[in-house]
């Protein structure tokens, strides 16, 4: 067989193999993962207790969000520190539904974001992972916000890398499920105190989340 013919044959085989892989992947669909609904997330995590009924998003918001499940809850410590905790979970991101970055959503709601940075959050296994940190302002309201993307055993700050890992895991694991996790703490007299509180709630939430956002 001549070299051009050999190259053509190899290319043809490669195209067929990729076609079979894609068709098989589409036929099999998403792998099933067991999880609890986010409404069952603990009412108390560490010193943080839920202080009121969870917020229910309206239909217009859900039409944009397209989350499979979500939790929007206020927590408070015994000494009066408040925090807002949000998780938006997507059972599948194959059909276009995907994480909504606060960088896109909050400005449209009147919030301004400043002081961007990264912080390290301890994980239950002793490791750490990076989360995004911002100061957000809206009128007289000023808060410190942490957020990250979590799912399939990964925790990342970058939305870009979150999407890349989703593609990789969709092929490797037949899974594209995951969540965006956000912790917001009002800034009082000290941003350092707000950060300390946000890190504490984040650390405790990360330990509880795998039942609701599977590894």
VMD Tcl script that draws the C-alpha trace (Angstrom):
set ca {
  {0.00 0.00 0.00}
  {1.38 3.41 -0.94}
  {2.00 6.06 1.72}
  {-0.92 8.30 0.59}
  {-3.25 5.29 0.70}
  {-1.95 4.30 4.13}
  {-2.48 7.82 5.48}
  {-5.99 7.88 4.03}
  {-6.79 4.51 5.62}
  {-5.49 5.63 9.03}
  {-7.46 8.87 8.80}
  {-10.61 6.95 7.84}
  {-10.18 4.57 10.78}
  {-9.64 7.48 13.15}
  {-12.79 9.25 11.92}
  {-14.83 6.07 12.30}
  {-13.44 5.48 15.80}
  {-14.29 9.02 16.90}
  {-17.78 8.66 15.42}
  {-18.35 5.43 17.31}
  {-17.08 7.03 20.53}
  {-19.33 10.08 20.14}
  {-22.40 8.00 19.29}
  {-21.76 5.63 22.19}
  {-21.27 8.59 24.56}
  {-24.55 10.15 23.37}
  {-26.41 6.84 23.60}
  {-25.26 6.02 27.11}
  {-26.07 9.50 28.42}
  {-25.14 10.75 31.86}
  {-24.03 8.31 34.55}
  {-26.43 8.22 37.50}
  {-25.22 9.70 40.78}
  {-27.08 9.48 44.08}
  {-27.49 12.71 46.03}
  {-29.70 14.44 48.56}
  {-31.78 17.48 47.67}
  {-30.26 20.75 48.82}
  {-33.30 21.56 50.96}
  {-31.96 18.82 53.26}
  {-28.65 20.63 53.77}
  {-27.95 20.85 57.53}
  {-29.78 23.63 59.37}
  {-26.66 23.99 61.49}
  {-23.04 23.76 60.33}
  {-20.58 24.38 63.12}
  {-21.67 27.53 64.93}
  {-23.86 28.63 62.02}
  {-27.63 28.17 62.35}
  {-30.37 28.87 59.82}
  {-32.27 31.98 60.90}
  {-35.35 32.00 58.61}
  {-37.06 30.03 55.87}
  {-34.95 29.47 52.77}
  {-35.43 31.98 49.97}
  {-37.54 30.76 47.03}
  {-36.55 32.18 43.63}
  {-39.28 33.35 41.27}
  {-40.06 31.72 37.93}
  {-38.35 34.45 35.90}
  {-35.10 33.99 37.84}
  {-35.28 30.21 37.52}
  {-35.85 30.49 33.77}
  {-32.48 32.24 33.50}
  {-30.70 30.20 36.18}
  {-31.85 26.80 34.84}
  {-30.50 25.03 37.92}
  {-31.66 21.49 38.69}
  {-31.61 22.25 42.41}
  {-30.59 25.20 44.53}
  {-30.31 26.49 48.08}
  {-30.42 30.14 49.15}
  {-30.21 30.31 52.93}
  {-29.30 32.77 55.69}
  {-27.17 31.60 58.60}
  {-26.20 33.32 61.83}
  {-23.82 32.57 64.69}
  {-24.65 32.96 68.37}
  {-22.65 36.21 68.51}
  {-24.76 37.75 65.71}
  {-22.58 37.25 62.62}
  {-24.78 36.84 59.53}
  {-24.02 35.06 56.25}
  {-25.85 34.13 53.08}
  {-25.17 30.72 51.54}
  {-26.06 29.81 47.96}
  {-25.58 26.61 45.98}
  {-26.81 26.24 42.40}
  {-26.60 22.59 41.30}
  {-26.78 21.31 37.71}
  {-27.46 17.61 37.21}
  {-26.23 17.90 33.60}
  {-24.52 20.61 31.59}
  {-24.80 18.83 28.24}
  {-27.89 20.72 27.08}
  {-26.66 24.27 27.67}
  {-27.62 24.76 31.31}
  {-24.50 25.75 33.22}
  {-23.07 27.69 36.14}
  {-23.93 31.37 36.39}
  {-20.95 33.43 37.53}
  {-21.69 36.18 40.09}
  {-19.55 38.43 37.89}
  {-22.34 38.32 35.32}
  {-25.39 38.20 37.60}
  {-24.65 40.68 40.38}
  {-23.93 43.81 38.28}
  {-27.32 43.38 36.63}
  {-28.90 43.50 40.10}
  {-27.22 46.78 41.02}
  {-24.13 45.43 42.77}
  {-20.61 46.68 42.13}
  {-17.65 44.36 42.62}
  {-14.21 45.44 43.77}
  {-10.99 44.18 45.38}
  {-10.82 40.91 43.39}
  {-8.57 38.23 44.77}
  {-8.18 34.59 45.73}
  {-8.27 32.87 49.12}
  {-7.44 29.31 50.12}
  {-10.17 27.26 51.77}
  {-9.28 24.14 53.77}
  {-10.90 20.89 52.59}
  {-11.82 17.96 54.89}
  {-8.92 15.83 53.61}
  {-6.37 18.40 54.79}
  {-5.79 19.92 51.37}
  {-6.74 23.45 50.29}
  {-8.39 24.90 47.21}
  {-8.63 28.40 45.77}
  {-11.86 30.41 45.84}
  {-12.66 33.82 44.39}
  {-12.96 36.79 46.76}
  {-14.70 40.12 46.09}
  {-16.09 43.06 48.01}
  {-19.61 43.80 46.73}
  {-21.55 47.04 47.26}
  {-25.15 48.03 46.62}
  {-26.24 51.33 48.15}
  {-25.54 51.12 51.88}
  {-24.95 47.35 51.73}
  {-21.35 46.18 51.70}
  {-20.40 42.50 51.84}
  {-17.51 40.15 51.29}
  {-18.19 37.35 48.81}
  {-16.42 34.04 48.25}
  {-17.38 31.64 45.47}
  {-16.09 28.59 43.66}
  {-17.21 25.75 41.37}
  {-17.55 22.25 42.83}
  {-18.43 18.79 41.58}
  {-17.09 15.37 40.57}
  {-14.38 15.67 43.22}
  {-13.10 19.01 41.93}
  {-13.16 22.48 43.51}
  {-11.92 25.33 41.32}
  {-12.09 29.11 41.31}
  {-11.82 29.59 37.55}
  {-15.01 29.37 35.51}
  {-12.79 28.71 32.47}
  {-11.14 25.67 34.06}
  {-14.48 24.59 35.49}
  {-15.86 24.28 31.96}
  {-12.74 22.48 30.69}
  {-12.95 19.95 33.52}
  {-16.66 19.50 32.79}
  {-15.86 18.50 29.20}
  {-13.07 16.14 30.33}
  {-15.23 14.49 33.01}
  {-18.19 14.25 30.64}
  {-16.09 11.99 28.42}
  {-14.07 10.25 31.13}
  {-16.81 9.73 33.73}
  {-19.99 10.36 31.69}
  {-20.76 13.11 34.21}
  {-21.19 16.85 33.80}
  {-22.96 17.56 37.09}
  {-21.65 20.27 39.39}
  {-22.46 23.41 41.33}
  {-21.52 27.00 41.94}
  {-21.12 27.71 45.66}
  {-21.23 31.22 47.13}
  {-20.81 32.59 50.65}
  {-21.57 36.25 51.37}
  {-20.89 37.97 54.70}
  {-21.76 41.60 55.55}
  {-18.72 43.79 56.16}
  {-18.98 45.62 59.45}
  {-16.02 47.48 60.87}
  {-13.48 44.98 59.59}
  {-13.03 43.21 56.25}
  {-10.63 40.82 57.99}
  {-13.37 39.76 60.42}
  {-15.81 39.28 57.53}
  {-13.25 37.15 55.69}
  {-12.63 35.04 58.78}
  {-16.37 34.36 59.11}
  {-16.76 33.61 55.39}
  {-13.85 31.16 55.50}
  {-15.29 29.43 58.56}
  {-18.71 28.88 56.96}
  {-17.10 27.86 53.65}
  {-14.87 25.28 55.34}
  {-17.80 23.74 57.20}
  {-20.02 23.79 54.12}
  {-17.38 22.03 52.00}
  {-17.34 19.17 54.51}
  {-21.14 18.74 54.22}
  {-21.59 19.33 50.47}
  {-20.58 15.95 48.93}
  {-23.92 14.41 49.93}
  {-25.64 17.11 47.85}
  {-22.97 17.83 45.21}
  {-21.41 14.39 44.65}
  {-17.68 13.80 44.32}
}
mol new
graphics top color blue
foreach p $ca { graphics top sphere $p radius 0.5 }
foreach p [lrange $ca 0 end-1] q [lrange $ca 1 end] { graphics top cylinder $p $q radius 0.2 }
display resetview
